[in-house]
Amino acid sequence: MRIDVITIFPEYLAPLELSLIGKARRDGLVDLRIHQLRDFTHDRHRTVDDTPLGGGAGMVMKPEPWAEAFAAVLAEGRSALGEHASPLVIFPNPAGEPFAQATAQDWSARPWLVFACGRYEGIDERVYEHLADAGIEVALASLGDYVLNGGEVAVLAITEAVVRLVPGVVGNAASLVEESHSDGLLEYPLYTRPAAWTGPDGTVREVPEVLLSGNHARIAAWRAEQSLARTAERRPDLIACREGAQQHGAGDAPDTAVSA
């Protein structure tokens, strides 16, 4: 997988050198490149923003540096991946589609992702139009219903969620199967040794007996039950969505789409 990130704060992406993502880069599983947007400006101050037309607070990122940056990144990527290669360009944006585990799974199968980190009030709308007219697939992704100062934090989160699903990145691939959201439910409670733990307050806390039974069928049933109960308690919206999807799959649901 190739990942390009365009930003005015390359240093913000330094954590991508750490942990499993950094190891994936060093092992050649992911080719991740960071590009400074200001390198595509031509004035003394390396300006990437201007006041919003029509008035209003804040600043808007100019289209010219973005267009040049995308042209350079596309040329560089195609020289490595082939002249017909085309990336998915992702703009972290609170007005975008919610980013979810299913999104991460989809994007982990893509050979080339380009992240565009907006700042200030956002990016000139014509940048999106320019990419669409050039036949480039564009996605706006939101981490949640809140606003950040820029796209870099979202890129860190999305990149980790996506890259860990790339084959070979996580040593034990089986650990990805039962995680929260992998099947629409939250993960069951987890325990490790010692089986009986005396906490700082002197309380002895024991793990559920079923986990010590050695009966894999009982353990699997207990985990499924706990997963369902935890989801119903913490995220009842996921239960409703799951039930709606199951009804729709059985042909019993109305023709309207199930919303998440």
DRENZA-491756 format. One record per residue (C-alpha): residue number from 0; chain; z, x, y. Coordinates in nm, 4 decimals, always signed. Example, Ala and Ser with C-alpha at 12.3 -4.5 7.8 and 13.67 -1.06 7.14 Angstrom:
! DRENZA-491756
    nr   kette         up       east      north
     0       A    +0.7800    +1.2300    -0.4500
     1       A    +0.7140    +1.3670    -0.1060
This chain:
! DRENZA-491756
    nr   kette         up       east      north
     0       A    +0.0000    +0.0000    +0.0000
     1       A    -0.0798    +0.1145    +0.3529
     2       A    +0.1361    -0.0042    +0.6427
     3       A    +0.0652    +0.0670    +1.0102
     4       A    +0.3133    -0.0195    +1.2847
     5       A    +0.2200    -0.0282    +1.6529
     6       A    +0.5173    -0.0068    +1.8902
     7       A    +0.6378    +0.1395    +2.2165
     8       A    +0.9579    +0.2547    +2.0415
     9       A    +0.8553    +0.4615    +1.7369
    10       A    +1.2103    +0.5953    +1.7082
    11       A    +1.3281    +0.2432    +1.6282
    12       A    +1.1506    +0.2663    +1.2919
    13       A    +1.3362    +0.5824    +1.1809
    14       A    +1.5415    +0.3893    +0.9166
    15       A    +1.2188    +0.3475    +0.7181
    16       A    +1.2693    +0.7104    +0.6129
    17       A    +1.5914    +0.6145    +0.4321
    18       A    +1.6883    +0.4706    +0.0948
    19       A    +1.4282    +0.3159    -0.1370
    20       A    +1.1677    +0.2720    +0.1381
    21       A    +1.1860    +0.6387    +0.2300
    22       A    +1.1658    +0.7358    -0.1362
    23       A    +0.8618    +0.5089    -0.1835
    24       A    +0.6955    +0.6893    +0.1059
    25       A    +0.7756    +1.0314    -0.0358
    26       A    +0.6555    +0.9230    -0.3821
    27       A    +0.3236    +0.8062    -0.2399
    28       A    +0.3765    +0.4382    -0.3247
    29       A    +0.3575    +0.3434    +0.0428
    30       A    +0.1584    +0.5121    +0.3200
    31       A    +0.3480    +0.4074    +0.6327
    32       A    +0.2255    +0.5224    +0.9742
    33       A    +0.3788    +0.4592    +1.3171
    34       A    +0.1581    +0.4426    +1.6291
    35       A    +0.2719    +0.4660    +1.9918
    36       A    +0.1067    +0.1863    +2.1926
    37       A    +0.1355    +0.3890    +2.5149
    38       A    -0.1077    +0.6438    +2.3692
    39       A    -0.3779    +0.3844    +2.4337
    40       A    -0.3174    +0.3535    +2.8066
    41       A    -0.5066    +0.5431    +3.0775
    42       A    -0.2856    +0.5373    +3.3869
    43       A    -0.0262    +0.7877    +3.4982
    44       A    +0.2638    +0.5586    +3.4112
    45       A    +0.1265    +0.4609    +3.0675
    46       A    +0.1620    +0.0952    +3.1595
    47       A    +0.1587    -0.1642    +2.8821
    48       A    +0.2802    -0.4727    +3.0720
    49       A    +0.2243    -0.6788    +3.3861
    50       A    +0.3630    -0.9935    +3.5488
    51       A    +0.2743    -1.3296    +3.3890
    52       A    -0.0148    -1.5168    +3.5456
    53       A    +0.0982    -1.8550    +3.6735
    54       A    +0.4418    -1.7201    +3.7589
    55       A    +0.7602    -1.6949    +3.5602
    56       A    +1.0224    -1.4402    +3.4683
    57       A    +0.9724    -1.1213    +3.2750
    58       A    +0.6626    -0.9233    +3.1879
    59       A    +0.3722    -0.9766    +2.9484
    60       A    +0.2095    -0.7034    +2.7386
    61       A    -0.1463    -0.6290    +2.8536
    62       A    -0.4445    -0.6877    +2.6228
    63       A    -0.6290    -0.3592    +2.6909
    64       A    -0.3841    -0.1180    +2.5182
    65       A    -0.3520    -0.3515    +2.2219
    66       A    -0.7284    -0.3804    +2.1771
    67       A    -0.7669    -0.0017    +2.1820
    68       A    -0.4725    +0.0472    +1.9467
    69       A    -0.6114    -0.1993    +1.6939
    70       A    -0.9549    -0.0356    +1.7130
    71       A    -0.8051    +0.3060    +1.6401
    72       A    -0.5812    +0.1808    +1.3586
    73       A    -0.8679    -0.0098    +1.1972
    74       A    -1.0946    +0.2951    +1.2133
    75       A    -0.8279    +0.5220    +1.0682
    76       A    -0.7387    +0.2776    +0.7923
    77       A    -1.0983    +0.2142    +0.6944
    78       A    -1.1689    +0.5856    +0.6726
    79       A    -0.8919    +0.6039    +0.4125
    80       A    -0.9361    +0.2715    +0.2315
    81       A    -1.3076    +0.2075    +0.2682
    82       A    -1.5354    +0.0796    +0.5421
    83       A    -1.4964    -0.2832    +0.4356
    84       A    -1.1149    -0.2769    +0.4172
    85       A    -0.9445    -0.5329    +0.6378
    86       A    -0.5695    -0.5606    +0.6993
    87       A    -0.3360    -0.8510    +0.7481
    88       A    -0.2081    -0.8092    +1.1057
    89       A    +0.1485    -0.9365    +1.1424
    90       A    +0.3085    -1.0164    +1.4759
    91       A    +0.6857    -1.0719    +1.4557
    92       A    +0.7273    -1.3752    +1.6815
    93       A    +0.9963    -1.6471    +1.7140
    94       A    +0.7104    -1.8977    +1.7445
    95       A    +0.5666    -1.7894    +1.4087
    96       A    +0.5917    -1.9206    +1.0528
    97       A    +0.9334    -1.8654    +0.8893
    98       A    +0.9383    -1.5460    +0.6846
    99       A    +1.0697    -1.6177    +0.3336
   100       A    +1.0898    -1.4536    -0.0080
   101       A    +0.7634    -1.6193    -0.1082
   102       A    +0.6011    -1.4590    +0.1953
   103       A    +0.7364    -1.1193    +0.0940
   104       A    +0.5973    -1.1636    -0.2564
   105       A    +0.2547    -1.2558    -0.1187
   106       A    +0.2419    -0.9665    +0.1256
   107       A    +0.3650    -0.7149    -0.1344
   108       A    +0.0333    -0.7630    -0.3143
   109       A    -0.1705    -0.6841    -0.0014
   110       A    -0.3208    -0.3355    +0.0135
   111       A    -0.2950    -0.3038    +0.3926
   112       A    -0.0536    -0.4482    +0.6481
   113       A    -0.0500    -0.3816    +1.0232
   114       A    +0.2584    -0.4762    +1.2256
   115       A    +0.2323    -0.5280    +1.6023
   116       A    +0.5695    -0.5056    +1.7793
   117       A    +0.5718    -0.7134    +2.0940
   118       A    +0.8214    -0.6611    +2.3762
   119       A    +0.9253    -0.8293    +2.7000
   120       A    +0.8077    -1.1921    +2.7150
   121       A    +0.5396    -1.1295    +2.4539
   122       A    +0.1764    -1.0269    +2.4127
   123       A    -0.1189    -1.1680    +2.6045
   124       A    -0.2583    -1.4599    +2.3992
   125       A    -0.6094    -1.3178    +2.4182
   126       A    -0.5097    -1.0377    +2.1811
   127       A    -0.4693    -1.2917    +1.8989
   128       A    -0.8022    -1.4509    +1.9903
   129       A    -0.9733    -1.1106    +1.9951
   130       A    -0.8545    -1.0289    +1.6429
   131       A    -0.9501    -1.3704    +1.5088
   132       A    -1.2985    -1.3425    +1.6579
   133       A    -1.3324    -1.0013    +1.4908
   134       A    -1.2598    -1.1606    +1.1532
   135       A    -0.9149    -1.0046    +1.1175
   136       A    -0.6505    -1.2138    +0.9402
   137       A    -0.3481    -1.2659    +1.1645
   138       A    +0.0013    -1.3915    +1.0806
   139       A    +0.2886    -1.4679    +1.3172
   140       A    +0.6209    -1.4294    +1.1357
   141       A    +0.9655    -1.5450    +1.2471
   142       A    +1.2929    -1.4201    +1.0970
   143       A    +1.4786    -1.7227    +1.2284
   144       A    +1.5388    -1.9547    +1.5191
   145       A    +1.6552    -1.6885    +1.7618
   146       A    +1.4982    -1.4355    +1.9963
   147       A    +1.5155    -1.0545    +1.9738
   148       A    +1.4262    -0.8002    +2.2410
   149       A    +1.1231    -0.6887    +2.0428
   150       A    +0.9502    -0.6887    +1.7073
   151       A    +1.0921    -0.3642    +1.5711
   152       A    +1.4042    -0.5164    +1.4121
   153       A    +1.1890    -0.7772    +1.2408
   154       A    +0.9499    -0.5085    +1.1158
   155       A    +1.2416    -0.3200    +0.9591
   156       A    +1.3568    -0.6345    +0.7796
   157       A    +1.0124    -0.7536    +0.6725
   158       A    +0.9015    -0.4087    +0.5564
   159       A    +1.2097    -0.3690    +0.3389
   160       A    +1.1684    -0.7181    +0.1916
   161       A    +0.8004    -0.6537    +0.1155
   162       A    +0.8004    -0.2912    +0.0011
   163       A    +1.0885    -0.3345    -0.2461
   164       A    +0.8604    -0.5768    -0.4347
   165       A    +0.5808    -0.3201    -0.4681
   166       A    +0.5688    -0.2067    -0.8330
   167       A    +0.7576    +0.1178    -0.8852
   168       A    +0.9727    +0.1003    -0.5709
   169       A    +1.2801    -0.0548    -0.7353
   170       A    +1.3682    +0.1375    -1.0495
   171       A    +1.4817    -0.1645    -1.2521
   172       A    +1.2211    -0.4310    -1.1804
   173       A    +1.4260    -0.6863    -1.3772
   174       A    +1.6832    -0.6826    -1.0956
   175       A    +1.4276    -0.8531    -0.8698
   176       A    +1.3877    -1.1555    -1.0954
   177       A    +1.7247    -1.3256    -1.0457
   178       A    +1.7862    -1.2484    -0.6784
   179       A    +1.8577    -1.5137    -0.4188
   180       A    +1.5451    -1.7113    -0.3258
   181       A    +1.3383    -1.5637    -0.6094
   182       A    +1.3306    -1.9064    -0.7767
   183       A    +1.4310    -2.1225    -0.4813
   184       A    +1.8065    -2.0899    -0.5460
   185       A    +2.0831    -1.8537    -0.4351
   186       A    +2.1982    -1.5860    -0.6751
   187       A    +2.5034    -1.6447    -0.8976
   188       A    +2.8342    -1.4561    -0.8343
   189       A    +2.8358    -1.0917    -0.9409
   190       A    +3.1203    -0.8928    -1.1012
   191       A    +3.1746    -0.5386    -1.2324
   192       A    +3.4585    -0.3360    -1.3867
   193       A    +3.7548    -0.3556    -1.3954
   194       A    +3.7695    -0.6958    -1.5632
   195       A    +4.1145    -0.7485    -1.4110
   196       A    +4.1575    -0.6180    -1.0555
   197       A    +4.4864    -0.6004    -0.8678
   198       A    +4.4120    -0.6404    -0.4995
   199       A    +4.6030    -0.4800    -0.2094
   200       A    +4.8270    -0.7886    -0.1881
   201       A    +4.9273    -0.7587    -0.5551
   202       A    +4.7177    -1.0540    -0.6694
   203       A    +4.5494    -1.0028    -1.0056
   204       A    +4.1949    -1.1373    -1.0071
   205       A    +4.0080    -1.1613    -1.3347
   206       A    +3.6371    -1.2044    -1.3928
   207       A    +3.5228    -1.5279    -1.5600
   208       A    +3.5901    -1.5072    -1.9336
   209       A    +3.2325    -1.5978    -2.0229
   210       A    +3.1062    -1.2651    -1.8837
   211       A    +3.3184    -1.0784    -2.1413
   212       A    +3.2121    -1.2961    -2.4326
   213       A    +2.8982    -1.1054    -2.5285
   214       A    +2.7275    -1.4409    -2.5772
   215       A    +2.4080    -1.4011    -2.3771
   216       A    +2.3114    -1.7669    -2.4045
   217       A    +2.6492    -1.8775    -2.2651
   218       A    +2.6285    -1.6187    -1.9893
   219       A    +2.2772    -1.7309    -1.8906
   220       A    +2.3867    -2.0952    -1.8835
   221       A    +2.6944    -2.0100    -1.6731
   222       A    +2.4861    -1.8105    -1.4265
   223       A    +2.2322    -2.0927    -1.3911
   224       A    +2.5151    -2.3404    -1.3295
   225       A    +2.6795    -2.1151    -1.0713
   226       A    +2.3479    -2.0531    -0.8961
   227       A    +2.2843    -2.4255    -0.8637
   228       A    +2.6390    -2.4979    -0.7455
   229       A    +2.6358    -2.2172    -0.4880
   230       A    +2.3002    -2.3333    -0.3502
   231       A    +2.4184    -2.6946    -0.3279
   232       A    +2.7267    -2.5813    -0.1340
   233       A    +2.5697    -2.3273    +0.1015
   234       A    +2.2045    -2.4308    +0.1292
   235       A    +2.1574    -2.7977    +0.0349
   236       A    +1.8210    -2.7855    +0.2108
   237       A    +1.6937    -2.5571    -0.0656
   238       A    +1.8015    -2.8093    -0.3296
   239       A    +1.6153    -3.0871    -0.1490
   240       A    +1.3047    -2.8701    -0.1152
   241       A    +1.3213    -2.7673    -0.4811
   242       A    +1.3576    -3.1265    -0.6002
   243       A    +1.0729    -3.2382    -0.3775
   244       A    +0.8481    -2.9623    -0.5105
   245       A    +0.9329    -3.0563    -0.8707
   246       A    +0.8552    -3.4232    -0.8038
   247       A    +0.5297    -3.3281    -0.6377
   248       A    +0.4366    -3.1123    -0.9343
   249       A    +0.5058    -3.4033    -1.1675
   250       A    +0.2827    -3.6305    -0.9620
   251       A    +0.5709    -3.8548    -0.8564
   252       A    +0.5940    -3.7497    -0.4941
   253       A    +0.3969    -3.9041    -0.2080
   254       A    +0.0963    -3.7209    -0.0735
   255       A    +0.2848    -3.5837    +0.2253
   256       A    +0.3696    -3.2136    +0.2171
   257       A    +0.7209    -3.0965    +0.1390
   258       A    +0.8612    -2.9039    +0.4344
   259       A    +1.1005    -2.6160    +0.4037
